């Protein structure tokens, strides 16, 4: 549902069906809604059967990368005699993204069930759910739900009498966007600085505590119980576009729309239906100017591009951007693109872990050059300088934080160059003044 | 800001040590307890002091330098004392373009903090702007201590602050 709004007819509520219902948070309430049937079913399946079901569903990672989930699970070794780990990435911090928070606070048992099934699929007995430190309310709700699941025998040394052991541990982060990067997340759980690791080795070979590990996003794991319950064919049939984009996706829409919130769509829905219909379109008297469709790290679309865009992995890629996390930032004609791009760059500069030179220097200098432009002190060479910096920040570092900073700058200059030039020529008054 | 106030008592009271040991069964290494232990230090003292760093290092068998390195990486651990109530207002782009700057201004004004990072003269509040709180559809989201508030408007600020004596 378009939480906090009622379900819109254009939505397909699967994950979000029970958002806003406090009773769904309890074990009894979740069971009454059909909860834990999928886990019981999965306990009677082999790991291979679980992985095959998820593969056949076409489910792709919902955290941003869109990697096929079943395939990721299949990378885990068999009969290696080592402990395996599942990590659930609940470090939701990508500007514009606030969908996982709704799962954590409204349907924590759906996530627990997904984590438990994931453990069975990758032959792990332990799952760590890494929740960003700022999500205080979701943390409390999730911890309570985990305790209830243990008390009910859904977790622990003998899950529902199956003889199988599954432990779920909620690990609180402490503020750092970069910990949403999978190897940084593992370092944070290990009690280290959250610096991303060089890959290879990939997590399936040597991940958390050096052991084979799979990392999945909250929404990805939460989609698994319904796939086990209703079958891969049902899930794969949920698509309005391409067989490569199956199932439903939570899209958190924020910014300048009448009804911001978390909407669940069948992949392939026209973006026009989502933004201009379900979300109510622009605020009165305004027109939409730009949409960042997949969290702040993806290229900016103009309103014209967004209006023609199909909301799925391929459709957004065809317009030159990415579905990413599904965090949509809608900007209307009141938006100063240069100012907002500067603020995004400032975000990335603040969040850079600083281990790679190109990121540490690139993000900081991008901010300084953008500030110079916003103060009315920019020169005609500054746009080329920003693009050159962006080039040096793309594809040259351990993780993609640096690329993410460059992306809105490059697409911003490409599509809204006139706004930058208005600052350079003095046609637009400085937005920042020297403190 | 005074750079140092001696913390009141050890982090690891019998109750906290018991919690830590209970937690240790969930991790294969001692170092994995570091983030939870630092949260305990902040819960005990309101910040993570040099004394707490030494105590945690010794408790977990780590060097103080390693612990300090970890503390300084994560933005939510305070490395100096802060006001009784710690306020974080999100000003990342999605919030900023929907007016969170005005909310931050009202918070700075009504707390008496005046500027970002400063503690009010009565020691009651410290205010910072924070990066994306992950509630972009609920502008302005704000954290006061562990209370996560949504959709705060500037005119609500005085009434909200009154709840935090």
Interface residues (C-beta under 8 A of the other chain):
Chain A: X83 X92 X93 X94 X95 X96 X97 X98 X100 X101 X126 X132 X133 X134 X135 X136 X137 X167 X169 X171 X172 X173 X174 X175 X176 X177 X188 X189 X190 X191 X192 X193 X194 X209 X252 X253 X254 X255 X256 X260 X261 X262 X296 X327 X329 X331 X335 X340 X343 X344 X347 X350 X351 X353
Chain B: X26 X27 X28 X29 X31 X32 X33 X34 X35 X36 X38 X39 X60 X69 X70 X73 X74 X75 X76 X77 X88 X91 X92 X93 X94 X96 X97 X98 X130 X131 X132 X133 X134 X135 X136 X137 X138 X139 X143 X146 X147 X148
